[in-house]
Amino acid sequence: MDRLDAMRVFVAVADAGSLSAAARALKVPLPTVSRKLAQLEEHLGVSLIVRTTRKFVLTEPGRTYLESCRRLLGEIENAERMAAGEYATPKGRLHVTAPIVFGRLYVLPVALAFLKAYPEVDLRLSLVDRVVDMIEEGIDVALRIAHLADSSLIAARVGAVKLVTCAAPAYLKANGAPRAPGELIQHHCISSATLSAADRWSYRIDGEDRAVPVHSRLAVTTAEAGIDAAIAGIGVARVLSYQVAAAVKAGKLKLVLRPFELPEIPVSLVHPEARLTPPKVRAFLDFATPRLRQRLSAVQV
């Protein structure tokens, strides 16, 4: 059995969702796909896929083995390209992901400059407000706004952001500014589903993180909508600092409760650990890291 070939078949089956679809993608007979998958399972001594009449699902060993197969096959492909001289200059398709607002405001300008500097690289920028599985979704580089858990990802910190509380000057003039988190219950609050609950917000009080009750007169699904509502004078919003930096500097919003802000949240560029980092990935990291650091340091509020 050619184990590498069997791994490629297994990955193709997992990606395609069925044996027949994998056979079509690989342009090989269906019995060949079935036979190679069976040989691989026999060699490993475990079932990788549980088959039913309508679908299949990966077993727990199958999910773990799939990630290893993707990583190993990717490294082999990189090594072959390097040996063939393809990696003399960064080239090929690069897939980067970032949160929607941060990606639009900060990553996109850097990405556009990168494309001008590296004309042989094609860039796909996925802006999504969720944590993606980099191996499963074929992501080369991800920007994460979070305290990173231990993993096989390599991280380069580019800055930090924090949760801030803000409101329009007109609202504060009419209703007064909250002097302590406990006073928020007396205010109209604006909550964003991606950042905070509609009934409780957390603050650092007497050295401890504590949740205080709030009344959300408006609950929205995106931070941008919440910021627009705050600028319109609807109430007090809780958002990330970079999202309102421009509005604060323009005087459209004013920060409140600053002594009670939670600790900063790291912002990092991460990529999967590999023995051979593709030049396109290394080039993007070297290009983007200092520029993102400069941009983030310039928008602190």
TORTORVO-878812 format. One record per residue: z, x, y of N, C-alpha, C in turn; residue number from 1; residue in three letters. Coordinates in steps of 0.05 Angstrom, whole numbers, plus 5000, padded with zeros to 4 digits. Layout:
# residues N
  n.z  n.x  n.y ca.z ca.x ca.y  c.z  c.x  c.y resi resn
    Z    X    Y    Z    X    Y    Z    X    Y  NUM  ALA
...
***
This chain:
# residues 301
  n.z  n.x  n.y ca.z ca.x ca.y  c.z  c.x  c.y resi resn
 5000 5017 4976 5000 5000 5000 5000 5017 5025    1  MET
 4982 5011 5044 4982 5024 5070 5003 5010 5087    2  ASP
 5026 5023 5091 5048 5010 5105 5041 5004 5134    3  ARG
 5028 5022 5147 5021 5017 5175 5002 4993 5178    4  LEU
 4983 4992 5159 4965 4969 5159 4980 4943 5154    5  ASP
 4999 4944 5135 5014 4921 5129 5032 4912 5153    6  ALA
 5042 4932 5168 5057 4926 5192 5040 4912 5213    7  MET
 5015 4921 5216 4997 4909 5235 4991 4880 5227    8  ARG
 4988 4876 5201 4984 4848 5191 5008 4831 5197    9  VAL
 5032 4841 5192 5056 4826 5197 5059 4819 5226   10  PHE
 5054 4838 5244 5055 4833 5273 5034 4812 5281   11  VAL
 5011 4814 5269 4989 4795 5276 4997 4767 5267   12  ALA
 5010 4764 5244 5019 4738 5234 5040 4727 5252   13  VAL
 5059 4743 5260 5080 4734 5278 5069 4725 5305   14  ALA
 5050 4740 5316 5038 4733 5342 5020 4708 5340   15  ASP
 5006 4706 5318 4987 4683 5315 5000 4657 5307   16  ALA
 5023 4659 5294 5037 4635 5286 5030 4624 5259   17  GLY
 5011 4636 5245 5004 4627 5219 4987 4649 5205   18  SER
 4985 4647 5179 4969 4667 5164 4940 4663 5170   19  LEU
 4931 4638 5171 4902 4634 5176 4894 4643 5204   20  SER
 4911 4638 5224 4904 4647 5251 4904 4677 5252   21  ALA
 4923 4690 5238 4923 4719 5238 4898 4730 5224   22  ALA
 4889 4717 5203 4865 4726 5189 4841 4724 5208   23  ALA
 4839 4703 5223 4817 4700 5242 4819 4721 5264   24  ARG
 4843 4727 5274 4846 4747 5294 4839 4775 5284   25  ALA
 4847 4781 5259 4841 4807 5247 4813 4809 5236   26  LEU
 4800 4785 5233 4773 4784 5221 4773 4794 5192   27  LYS
 4793 4785 5177 4795 4792 5149 4800 4766 5133   28  VAL
 4794 4766 5107 4799 4741 5092 4828 4734 5091   29  PRO
 4833 4708 5089 4861 4698 5088 4876 4709 5064   30  LEU
 4864 4711 5040 4878 4723 5017 4887 4751 5022   31  PRO
 4872 4766 5038 4879 4794 5044 4905 4794 5061   32  THR
 4906 4777 5081 4930 4776 5097 4954 4768 5080   33  VAL
 4951 4747 5064 4973 4738 5047 4982 4760 5028   34  SER
 4963 4775 5016 4970 4796 4997 4985 4819 5010   35  ARG
 4975 4827 5033 4989 4850 5047 5016 4842 5057   36  LYS
 5020 4818 5066 5046 4809 5074 5065 4808 5050   37  LEU
 5055 4798 5027 5072 4797 5003 5079 4825 4994   38  ALA
 5060 4844 4995 5066 4871 4987 5087 4884 5005   39  GLN
 5086 4878 5031 5105 4889 5050 5133 4878 5044   40  LEU
 5135 4852 5039 5161 4840 5032 5172 4852 5006   41  GLU
 5154 4856 4987 5163 4867 4961 5173 4896 4965   42  GLU
 5159 4911 4982 5167 4939 4987 5194 4940 5001   43  HIS
 5199 4921 5020 5224 4921 5035 5247 4908 5019   44  LEU
 5240 4891 5000 5260 4877 4985 5273 4854 5000   45  GLY
 5260 4844 5021 5270 4821 5036 5247 4802 5043   46  VAL
 5254 4778 5049 5234 4759 5059 5232 4762 5089   47  SER
 5208 4765 5100 5204 4767 5128 5198 4741 5141   48  LEU
 5186 4723 5126 5178 4697 5136 5185 4676 5115   49  ILE
 5195 4653 5125 5200 4630 5108 5178 4611 5113   50  VAL
 5162 4605 5092 5138 4588 5095 5145 4559 5087   51  ARG
 5133 4541 5102 5134 4512 5095 5105 4502 5095   52  THR
 5102 4477 5089 5074 4466 5088 5062 4465 5116   53  THR
 5078 4463 5137 5067 4460 5164 5070 4484 5182   54  ARG
 5091 4500 5177 5096 4523 5195 5111 4545 5180   55  LYS
 5116 4567 5194 5134 4587 5183 5153 4596 5205   56  PHE
 5175 4607 5196 5194 4618 5215 5202 4646 5206   57  VAL
 5208 4664 5224 5216 4690 5217 5245 4689 5208   58  LEU
 5252 4704 5187 5279 4707 5179 5293 4726 5198   59  THR
 5319 4729 5195 5334 4747 5212 5325 4776 5207   60  GLU
 5321 4785 5182 5309 4812 5178 5281 4813 5189   61  PRO
 5266 4791 5188 5239 4791 5198 5238 4795 5228   62  GLY
 5257 4783 5243 5258 4787 5272 5265 4815 5279   63  ARG
 5284 4827 5265 5292 4854 5271 5269 4874 5264   64  THR
 5256 4869 5241 5234 4886 5232 5210 4884 5251   65  TYR
 5206 4860 5262 5183 4856 5280 5186 4874 5304   66  LEU
 5210 4875 5316 5214 4892 5340 5209 4921 5333   67  GLU
 5218 4930 5309 5214 4958 5301 5184 4963 5296   68  SER
 5170 4944 5285 5141 4948 5280 5126 4950 5307   69  CYS
 5133 4933 5326 5120 4934 5352 5124 4962 5365   70  ARG
 5149 4971 5364 5156 4997 5376 5141 5020 5362   71  ARG
 5142 5020 5336 5129 5041 5321 5099 5042 5325   72  LEU
 5086 5018 5323 5057 5017 5326 5049 5024 5354   73  LEU
 5066 5017 5374 5060 5025 5401 5061 5055 5405   74  GLY
 5081 5067 5393 5084 5097 5395 5060 5111 5382   75  GLU
 5052 5100 5359 5029 5112 5345 5004 5110 5362   76  ILE
 5000 5086 5374 4977 5082 5391 4978 5101 5415   77  GLU
 5001 5104 5427 5004 5123 5449 4998 5152 5441   78  ASN
 5008 5160 5418 5003 5187 5408 4974 5192 5403   79  ALA
 4960 5172 5392 4931 5175 5386 4916 5177 5412   80  GLU
 4923 5161 5432 4909 5162 5458 4914 5189 5471   81  ARG
 4939 5199 5469 4945 5224 5482 4929 5247 5469   82  MET
 4928 5246 5442 4914 5267 5427 4884 5266 5434   83  ALA
 4874 5242 5440 4846 5239 5446 4839 5245 5475   84  ALA
 4860 5251 5491 4856 5258 5519 4855 5235 5537   85  GLY
 4860 5211 5527 4859 5187 5545 4881 5187 5566   86  GLU
 4903 5202 5560 4926 5202 5578 4924 5225 5598   87  TYR
 4901 5236 5603 4898 5257 5624 4906 5245 5651   88  ALA
 4899 5220 5656 4907 5206 5680 4918 5178 5672   89  THR
 4936 5167 5688 4945 5140 5682 4922 5119 5682   90  PRO
 4920 5104 5661 4899 5084 5660 4908 5062 5640   91  LYS
 4893 5040 5641 4898 5018 5622 4913 4996 5636   92  GLY
 4922 4976 5620 4936 4952 5631 4966 4956 5631   93  ARG
 4978 4950 5653 5007 4953 5656 5019 4925 5662   94  LEU
 5039 4917 5647 5051 4891 5650 5079 4894 5661   95  HIS
 5084 4883 5685 5109 4885 5699 5120 4857 5704   96  VAL
 5146 4854 5703 5158 4828 5708 5182 4831 5728   97  THR
 5187 4809 5743 5208 4810 5763 5216 4781 5769   98  ALA
 5240 4776 5780 5247 4749 5789 5228 4740 5811   99  PRO
 5225 4714 5814 5203 4703 5831 5206 4712 5860  100  ILE
 5228 4706 5873 5231 4712 5901 5231 4743 5906  101  VAL
 5247 4757 5890 5248 4786 5894 5221 4798 5888  102  PHE
 5207 4788 5868 5181 4799 5862 5161 4795 5884  103  GLY
 5161 4772 5896 5142 4766 5918 5149 4783 5942  104  ARG
 5175 4785 5949 5182 4799 5974 5181 4829 5972  105  LEU
 5188 4840 5948 5192 4869 5947 5175 4883 5926  106  TYR
 5172 4871 5902 5156 4884 5881 5126 4882 5887  107  VAL
 5117 4859 5896 5088 4856 5901 5077 4876 5921  108  LEU
 5089 4881 5944 5078 4901 5962 5077 4929 5950  109  PRO
 5097 4936 5934 5096 4962 5921 5074 4963 5900  110  VAL
 5071 4940 5885 5050 4939 5865 5022 4942 5877  111  ALA
 5018 4929 5900 4991 4931 5913 4986 4960 5922  112  LEU
 5006 4973 5932 5003 5002 5939 4998 5019 5915  113  ALA
 5011 5012 5893 5007 5027 5868 4978 5025 5858  114  PHE
 4967 5001 5859 4939 4996 5851 4920 5013 5867  115  LEU
 4925 5016 5893 4908 5032 5909 4910 5062 5902  116  LYS
 4934 5070 5894 4938 5098 5887 4928 5105 5859  117  ALA
 4927 5085 5841 4918 5090 5814 4896 5070 5806  118  TYR
 4872 5076 5813 4850 5057 5810 4842 5051 5781  119  PRO
 4852 5067 5762 4845 5063 5734 4866 5046 5719  120  GLU
 4886 5036 5733 4907 5020 5721 4903 4991 5730  121  VAL
 4903 4972 5711 4902 4944 5717 4930 4933 5714  122  ASP
 4940 4918 5733 4967 4909 5733 4970 4879 5730  123  LEU
 4987 4871 5712 4994 4842 5709 5023 4840 5718  124  ARG
 5028 4824 5739 5055 4820 5750 5064 4792 5744  125  LEU
 5084 4789 5726 5094 4763 5718 5120 4758 5734  126  SER
 5120 4737 5751 5144 4731 5766 5157 4706 5753  127  LEU
 5180 4711 5741 5195 4689 5726 5224 4693 5730  128  VAL
 5239 4670 5733 5268 4671 5736 5282 4668 5710  129  ASP
 5276 4685 5691 5289 4686 5665 5288 4714 5655  130  ARG
 5306 4720 5636 5307 4747 5624 5287 4747 5601  131  VAL
 5266 4763 5603 5245 4763 5583 5252 4783 5561  132  VAL
 5242 4778 5537 5244 4797 5515 5221 4816 5518  133  ASP
 5226 4841 5527 5205 4859 5534 5187 4866 5510  134  MET
 5200 4870 5487 5185 4877 5463 5168 4853 5454  135  ILE
 5180 4830 5453 5167 4806 5443 5143 4798 5461  136  GLU
 5146 4802 5487 5126 4793 5506 5108 4815 5516  137  GLU
 5111 4839 5505 5094 4861 5513 5097 4870 5541  138  GLY
 5122 4871 5552 5127 4879 5579 5131 4909 5580  139  ILE
 5118 4923 5599 5122 4952 5602 5146 4958 5619  140  ASP
 5149 4944 5642 5170 4950 5661 5181 4923 5671  141  VAL
 5207 4921 5673 5219 4896 5683 5239 4903 5705  142  ALA
 5240 4887 5726 5261 4890 5746 5283 4870 5740  143  LEU
 5307 4880 5737 5330 4863 5729 5351 4864 5752  144  ARG
 5361 4840 5759 5383 4838 5778 5406 4828 5762  145  ILE
 5422 4847 5751 5443 4840 5733 5459 4866 5725  146  ALA
 5483 4861 5715 5498 4883 5702 5486 4885 5674  147  HIS
 5473 4907 5668 5458 4910 5644 5476 4914 5620  148  LEU
 5471 4899 5599 5486 4903 5574 5474 4927 5559  149  ALA
 5490 4938 5541 5480 4960 5524 5456 4952 5508  150  ASP
 5435 4967 5509 5411 4960 5495 5394 4985 5491  151  SER
 5370 4981 5481 5351 5003 5477 5334 5007 5502  152  SER
 5340 4993 5524 5325 4996 5549 5335 5020 5565  153  LEU
 5317 5033 5578 5323 5055 5597 5322 5044 5625  154  ILE
 5343 5048 5641 5345 5036 5667 5346 5057 5689  155  ALA
 5333 5051 5712 5334 5067 5736 5343 5048 5758  156  ALA
 5367 5053 5769 5378 5035 5790 5363 5040 5816  157  ARG
 5355 5018 5829 5341 5020 5855 5357 5009 5878  158  VAL
 5380 4997 5872 5396 4986 5894 5416 4966 5883  159  GLY
 5425 4949 5901 5444 4928 5894 5441 4905 5913  160  ALA
 5448 4881 5904 5449 4857 5921 5476 4844 5916  161  VAL
 5481 4823 5931 5506 4808 5928 5502 4779 5935  162  LYS
 5519 4762 5924 5519 4734 5931 5532 4731 5959  163  LEU
 5519 4717 5976 5529 4712 6003 5530 4682 6009  164  VAL
 5547 4675 6028 5550 4647 6036 5540 4645 6065  165  THR
 5524 4626 6071 5512 4625 6098 5506 4596 6106  166  CYS
 5503 4593 6132 5496 4567 6143 5483 4572 6170  167  ALA
 5469 4551 6180 5456 4553 6206 5477 4553 6228  168  ALA
 5472 4568 6250 5491 4568 6273 5497 4540 6283  169  PRO
 5477 4522 6283 5482 4495 6293 5501 4480 6275  170  ALA
 5499 4483 6249 5517 4470 6230 5546 4481 6235  171  TYR
 5549 4507 6237 5575 4518 6241 5587 4510 6267  172  LEU
 5571 4507 6288 5581 4498 6314 5591 4470 6312  173  LYS
 5577 4453 6297 5585 4425 6295 5608 4420 6275  174  ALA
 5610 4437 6255 5630 4432 6233 5651 4454 6230  175  ASN
 5647 4476 6245 5666 4498 6242 5659 4515 6218  176  GLY
 5667 4540 6219 5661 4559 6197 5684 4560 6178  177  ALA
 5680 4558 6152 5702 4561 6133 5714 4589 6135  178  PRO
 5741 4590 6137 5755 4616 6139 5764 4626 6112  179  ARG
 5765 4609 6092 5772 4616 6065 5757 4599 6045  180  ALA
 5752 4609 6021 5736 4593 6001 5747 4565 5996  181  PRO
 5773 4562 5997 5784 4536 5992 5776 4515 6012  182  GLY
 5767 4523 6036 5758 4504 6056 5730 4493 6051  183  GLU
 5716 4504 6032 5689 4494 6027 5688 4465 6018  184  LEU
 5710 4456 6005 5710 4428 5996 5707 4408 6019  185  ILE
 5713 4418 6044 5711 4401 6067 5683 4402 6080  186  GLN
 5665 4418 6068 5638 4422 6079 5617 4410 6061  187  HIS
 5593 4406 6073 5569 4399 6058 5558 4425 6047  188  HIS
 5556 4427 6021 5546 4451 6008 5518 4447 5996  189  CYS
 5504 4469 5993 5477 4468 5981 5477 4487 5957  190  ILE
 5474 4476 5934 5475 4493 5910 5447 4497 5898  191  SER
 5443 4520 5886 5418 4527 5873 5423 4530 5843  192  SER
 5408 4517 5826 5413 4517 5798 5412 4545 5786  193  ALA
 5397 4563 5797 5394 4590 5786 5417 4608 5793  194  THR
 5434 4600 5813 5454 4619 5823 5482 4608 5820  195  LEU
 5487 4582 5823 5514 4573 5823 5515 4544 5813  196  SER
 5539 4536 5804 5543 4508 5795 5544 4490 5820  197  ALA
 5540 4465 5815 5540 4446 5837 5568 4438 5846  198  ALA
 5588 4444 5829 5615 4435 5835 5635 4458 5839  199  ASP
 5628 4483 5832 5646 4505 5835 5631 4531 5842  200  ARG
 5642 4546 5861 5631 4572 5868 5653 4593 5865  201  TRP
 5645 4616 5856 5665 4637 5851 5666 4657 5874  202  SER
 5691 4666 5880 5696 4686 5901 5717 4706 5892  203  TYR
 5719 4728 5906 5740 4748 5900 5764 4741 5918  204  ARG
 5786 4731 5906 5809 4723 5921 5834 4737 5910  205  ILE
 5847 4752 5927 5871 4768 5920 5864 4786 5896  206  ASP
 5841 4798 5897 5833 4818 5876 5823 4806 5850  207  GLY
 5821 4779 5849 5812 4766 5824 5788 4748 5830  208  GLU
 5770 4745 5811 5748 4726 5813 5758 4698 5807  209  ASP
 5756 4680 5827 5765 4653 5823 5744 4633 5831  210  ARG
 5742 4611 5816 5724 4590 5822 5738 4569 5840  211  ALA
 5725 4561 5862 5736 4541 5879 5718 4516 5879  212  VAL
 5730 4493 5882 5713 4468 5881 5697 4466 5907  213  PRO
 5673 4455 5905 5655 4450 5928 5642 4422 5924  214  VAL
 5634 4412 5946 5619 4386 5945 5590 4392 5953  215  HIS
 5572 4391 5933 5544 4397 5938 5530 4371 5948  216  SER
 5525 4370 5974 5510 4347 5985 5481 4349 5976  217  ARG
 5472 4374 5971 5444 4378 5962 5445 4398 5939  218  LEU
 5432 4392 5917 5428 4410 5894 5398 4414 5890  219  ALA
 5390 4439 5889 5361 4445 5887 5357 4464 5863  220  VAL
 5332 4466 5855 5326 4483 5832 5317 4511 5839  221  THR
 5311 4516 5865 5303 4543 5873 5319 4552 5897  222  THR
 5323 4578 5899 5338 4589 5922 5323 4584 5948  223  ALA
 5296 4586 5947 5280 4582 5971 5285 4555 5983  224  GLU
 5286 4534 5967 5291 4507 5977 5318 4505 5989  225  ALA
 5338 4518 5977 5365 4518 5988 5367 4532 6015  226  GLY
 5352 4554 6017 5352 4569 6043 5339 4552 6065  227  ILE
 5317 4539 6058 5303 4522 6078 5322 4500 6087  228  ASP
 5337 4488 6068 5356 4467 6075 5378 4477 6093  229  ALA
 5388 4501 6087 5409 4513 6104 5399 4518 6132  230  ALA
 5375 4529 6135 5364 4534 6161 5361 4508 6176  231  ILE
 5355 4486 6162 5352 4460 6174 5378 4448 6182  232  ALA
 5401 4461 6175 5427 4451 6184 5440 4431 6165  233  GLY
 5431 4430 6140 5442 4410 6121 5470 4418 6113  234  ILE
 5475 4444 6110 5502 4452 6101 5504 4482 6095  235  GLY
 5523 4489 6078 5529 4517 6071 5516 4524 6045  236  VAL
 5502 4546 6044 5487 4554 6020 5499 4579 6008  237  ALA
 5495 4583 5982 5504 4607 5967 5479 4619 5955  238  ARG
 5471 4642 5964 5446 4655 5955 5450 4685 5952  239  VAL
 5430 4699 5942 5431 4728 5941 5423 4740 5968  240  LEU
 5435 4762 5974 5432 4774 6001 5404 4780 6009  241  SER
 5387 4790 5990 5360 4797 5997 5344 4772 6004  242  TYR
 5352 4749 5994 5336 4725 5998 5339 4714 6027  243  GLN
 5361 4722 6040 5365 4712 6068 5366 4734 6088  244  VAL
 5360 4758 6081 5361 4781 6099 5345 4775 6125  245  ALA
 5320 4766 6121 5303 4761 6144 5314 4739 6162  246  ALA
 5324 4717 6149 5334 4695 6165 5359 4702 6180  247  ALA
 5376 4719 6168 5401 4728 6181 5394 4745 6205  248  VAL
 5376 4764 6202 5368 4782 6224 5354 4766 6246  249  LYS
 5340 4744 6239 5327 4728 6259 5346 4709 6273  250  ALA
 5371 4707 6264 5390 4689 6276 5388 4661 6266  251  GLY
 5372 4656 6245 5369 4629 6235 5393 4621 6217  252  LYS
 5406 4641 6205 5429 4636 6188 5451 4656 6196  253  LEU
 5476 4648 6191 5499 4665 6196 5516 4667 6171  254  LYS
 5524 4691 6164 5541 4695 6140 5570 4687 6146  255  LEU
 5582 4675 6126 5611 4667 6128 5625 4676 6102  256  VAL
 5651 4677 6103 5667 4685 6080 5661 4713 6069  257  LEU
 5653 4731 6086 5646 4758 6077 5669 4772 6063  258  ARG
 5694 4769 6072 5716 4784 6058 5720 4775 6030  259  PRO
 5708 4752 6022 5713 4741 5995 5688 4745 5977  260  PHE
 5669 4760 5985 5645 4764 5968 5651 4777 5942  261  GLU
 5637 4770 5921 5640 4783 5895 5628 4811 5896  262  LEU
 5635 4828 5877 5623 4855 5876 5593 4854 5874  263  PRO
 5580 4876 5884 5551 4878 5884 5539 4876 5856  264  GLU
 5515 4867 5855 5500 4864 5830 5478 4886 5829  265  ILE
 5477 4903 5809 5457 4924 5808 5429 4913 5806  266  PRO
 5410 4927 5818 5381 4921 5815 5369 4945 5802  267  VAL
 5355 4941 5779 5345 4964 5763 5317 4959 5754  268  SER
 5302 4980 5751 5277 4980 5736 5282 4989 5708  269  LEU
 5274 4973 5688 5280 4980 5660 5254 4981 5644  270  VAL
 5254 4997 5624 5231 4998 5605 5241 5005 5577  271  HIS
 5227 4997 5557 5236 5002 5529 5238 5032 5523  272  PRO
 5257 5039 5508 5260 5067 5500 5237 5074 5481  273  GLU
 5225 5097 5485 5203 5106 5467 5202 5136 5468  274  ALA
 5193 5147 5445 5190 5177 5444 5169 5186 5464  275  ARG
 5148 5170 5467 5127 5177 5486 5124 5155 5506  276  LEU
 5131 5161 5531 5127 5141 5552 5099 5143 5563  277  THR
 5083 5122 5561 5055 5122 5571 5054 5131 5600  278  PRO
 5034 5148 5607 5032 5157 5635 5030 5134 5655  279  PRO
 5018 5111 5648 5017 5089 5667 5045 5079 5673  280  LYS
 5063 5079 5653 5090 5070 5657 5105 5090 5674  281  VAL
 5102 5116 5667 5116 5137 5682 5106 5137 5711  282  ARG
 5080 5134 5714 5069 5134 5742 5081 5111 5758  283  ALA
 5083 5088 5746 5093 5065 5761 5123 5069 5768  284  PHE
 5138 5079 5749 5167 5083 5754 5171 5104 5776  285  LEU
 5155 5126 5775 5158 5147 5795 5149 5137 5823  286  ASP
 5129 5119 5823 5118 5108 5848 5137 5087 5859  287  PHE
 5146 5068 5842 5161 5045 5852 5190 5050 5858  288  ALA
 5203 5068 5843 5232 5072 5846 5240 5079 5874  289  THR
 5229 5101 5886 5238 5108 5913 5230 5087 5934  290  PRO
 5207 5074 5930 5199 5054 5950 5216 5029 5949  291  ARG
 5224 5020 5925 5242 4998 5923 5270 5005 5934  292  LEU
 5279 5029 5929 5305 5038 5940 5304 5037 5971  293  ARG
 5282 5046 5982 5280 5046 6011 5279 5017 6022  294  GLN
 5264 5000 6009 5262 4972 6018 5289 4958 6016  295  ARG
 5303 4962 5994 5329 4948 5991 5350 4958 6010  296  LEU
 5350 4985 6016 5369 4995 6035 5364 4985 6063  297  SER
 5339 4978 6069 5332 4969 6096 5338 4939 6100  298  ALA
 5345 4924 6079 5350 4895 6082 5378 4888 6076  299  VAL
 5397 4907 6076 5424 4900 6071 5435 4883 6094  300  GLN
 5451 4862 6087 5462 4845 6107 5493 4845 6105  301  VAL
***
